[in-house]
Structure formats: structure tokens, C-alpha cells
Amino acid sequence: GGDRAAFQFFAEALTIAEASRTPAILRTHANLAVAHFVFGEIQRSREVLQRGLELAESFGETQNGRWLRGLLPYSEFALGNWDAAVRAAESFLGERERLGTHYLERDAHEVRGVIRLARDDVDGALEDVGAALTLGRDAGDPQALYPALATAAFVYANSGEGEKYSACADELLTMWE
């Protein structure tokens, strides 16, 4: 029941998509990976992402494969694989010059920024959350801006940037009213 019923929907969609052997299967992998992540099944999310990435490579597919690669930094971070998370984030961000901007760049900057802060690279962390905030604002939707503001507030609060922390926290709380 409830929200977990989505897993049955995704399983059916995956069966249909696998039978078609088309790149459409990659969107189903992305949606299923996100659903597992939201339900706290991070390792399962990572496995679904990995399978999707393998399929993307076999199809020579870039657009949906890129979306899957954009989800990878958060999964690696949540699993405690910080080095892998940074590599995934930097690889994803490195695609920008060749493939253009992508909606999930914000996520990569957030993950890398928090890790940089934890590793005492305050300047790098501030650079990343600044980029995440810009991308979140440019995206023009709450699911991009709210996490950018929350992550920026966290980094600012833990790097001695009290005024910036207050501004981000106040902006976020105002939006939630």
C-alpha cells in the first residue's frame, strides 16, 4: 500500500521496457533508483543506478545515461563512499563543456561542497554551494532551490558565514510558510 505501491508500478514498467530493449528503460531505472533512495534503500538505489549505467553504455545513450550519472554522487555520498562521490560529482561536472549544462549539476555541487567542508576545504565548499544556489535559482522550481538553500545554509553555518547562513535559512523558511 501507500507510496510503496510505486515499486510495483516501476517493476512492471521495467519489465515492459526491458522487453523493448530501447533506451526508454533508462528513465525507468532513474525513477526506480530515486524511489529506493527516498525510501532509504540506498544500496538498492545504487545497484539500480549501476545497472542503468551499464545499459546506457550498451545503447551508446548519452541523455538518459547522463541523468543516471547525475544521480550517482548522492548515492555514493549516502553510502559513505566519499571519494567515489567526489569522483562521480567531478566527472559529471566535467561533462558540462562537452554536453552543456544539466539540471543535476546542482546536486553534484551540493555533494562535493559538503564533502569539501568536512575535509576542511572551506573555500572549495563555499564555491560549490555558491554554484548550487545559482543553479537552484536558475532552475526555477522548489525541488531544486530548497535543497540548494538548505545545503548552503549548512555550509555557511559551519564555515563562519553567519550572515549568509541566516539569509539562506530565512529564505527557505519563508518559502515553507
C-alpha positions in Angstrom: 0.0 0.0 0.0 0.6 3.6 0.0 3.7 5.1 -1.6 5.4 1.7 -1.7 2.9 0.7 -4.4 5.1 2.7 -6.7 7.6 -0.1 -6.6 5.1 -2.5 -8.2 4.5 0.1 -10.9 8.2 0.5 -11.5 8.7 -3.3 -11.6 6.0 -3.6 -14.3 7.5 -0.6 -16.3 10.9 -2.2 -16.1 9.6 -5.5 -17.4 8.0 -3.7 -20.3 11.0 -1.5 -21.0 13.4 -4.4 -20.8 11.4 -6.3 -23.4 11.5 -3.4 -25.8 15.4 -3.1 -25.5 15.2 0.6 -26.1 16.8 3.5 -24.2 13.4 4.2 -22.6 14.4 1.6 -20.0 16.9 4.1 -18.6 14.2 6.5 -17.4 12.6 3.7 -15.6 16.0 2.9 -13.9 16.3 6.5 -12.9 12.8 6.7 -11.4 13.3 3.4 -9.6 16.7 4.4 -8.2 15.2 7.7 -6.9 12.3 5.8 -5.3 14.7 3.4 -3.5 16.7 6.4 -2.3 13.7 8.2 -1.0 12.7 5.1 1.0 16.2 4.9 2.5 17.2 1.8 0.4 20.4 3.5 -0.7 22.3 0.4 -1.6 19.5 -0.9 -3.7 19.3 2.6 -5.3 23.0 2.4 -6.2 22.5 -1.1 -7.7 19.7 0.1 -9.9 21.8 3.1 -11.0 24.7 0.9 -11.8 22.5 -1.4 -13.9 21.1 1.6 -15.7 24.5 3.0 -16.4 25.6 -0.4 -17.9 22.5 -0.3 -20.1 23.2 3.3 -21.1 26.7 2.3 -22.2 25.4 -0.7 -24.2 23.0 1.6 -26.0 25.6 4.3 -26.5 23.0 6.6 -25.0 24.0 9.9 -23.5 20.9 11.9 -22.4 19.4 9.4 -20.0 22.8 8.0 -19.1 23.8 11.5 -18.1 20.8 11.7 -15.8 21.8 8.4 -14.2 25.4 9.7 -13.8 23.9 12.9 -12.2 22.2 10.8 -9.5 25.3 8.8 -8.6 27.1 11.4 -6.4 24.3 11.5 -3.8 24.1 7.7 -3.7 27.8 7.3 -3.1 27.7 10.1 -0.5 24.8 8.5 1.4 26.7 5.2 1.4 29.7 6.8 2.9 31.8 6.4 -0.3 33.1 10.0 -0.2 36.0 9.5 -2.6 33.6 7.8 -5.1 31.1 10.6 -4.6 33.6 13.3 -5.3 34.9 11.4 -8.4 31.3 11.0 -9.6 30.5 14.7 -9.0 33.6 15.9 -10.7 33.1 13.6 -13.7 29.6 14.7 -14.0 30.5 18.4 -13.8 33.3 17.8 -16.3 30.7 16.8 -18.9 29.4 20.4 -19.0 31.9 21.7 -21.5 31.2 18.9 -23.9 27.4 18.3 -23.3 26.1 21.6 -21.9 24.5 22.4 -18.6 22.4 19.8 -16.8 19.7 20.0 -14.2 21.5 17.7 -11.8 24.7 19.8 -11.7 23.3 21.4 -8.6 23.3 18.0 -6.8 26.9 17.4 -7.8 27.9 20.8 -6.4 26.0 20.1 -3.1 27.6 16.8 -2.5 31.1 17.9 -3.4 30.6 21.1 -1.3 29.6 19.2 1.9 32.5 16.8 1.4 34.9 19.7 0.9 33.6 21.3 4.0 34.1 18.1 6.0 37.7 17.9 4.6 38.5 21.4 5.7 38.4 22.8 2.1 36.2 25.8 3.1 36.9 27.8 0.0 36.0 24.9 -2.2 32.9 24.2 -0.2 31.8 27.9 -0.5 32.5 27.8 -4.2 30.3 24.7 -4.6 27.3 26.0 -2.6 27.5 29.3 -4.5 27.2 27.4 -7.7 24.5 25.2 -6.3 22.5 28.2 -5.2 22.8 29.8 -8.7 21.7 26.6 -10.4 18.9 26.1 -7.9 17.6 29.6 -8.5 18.0 29.3 -12.3 16.0 26.0 -12.3 13.0 27.9 -11.0 11.4 25.1 -9.0 11.3 24.3 -5.3 12.8 20.8 -5.7 16.0 22.4 -7.0 16.0 25.6 -4.8 15.1 24.1 -1.4 18.0 21.6 -1.3 20.4 24.3 -2.6 19.3 26.7 0.2 19.4 24.0 2.9 22.9 22.8 1.8 24.2 26.4 1.5 22.8 27.2 5.0 24.6 24.2 6.4 27.9 25.0 4.8 27.7 28.7 5.7 26.8 27.9 9.3 29.8 25.6 9.6 32.3 27.9 7.9 31.8 31.1 9.8 29.5 32.8 7.3 26.8 33.7 9.8 25.1 36.3 7.7 24.9 34.1 4.6 23.6 31.3 6.8 20.8 33.5 8.2 19.9 34.7 4.7 19.6 31.2 3.3 17.8 29.8 6.3 15.3 32.8 6.4 14.7 32.5 2.6 14.0 28.8 3.0 11.7 29.1 6.0 9.8 31.9 4.3 9.2 29.7 1.3 7.9 26.9 3.6 5.3 29.2 5.2 
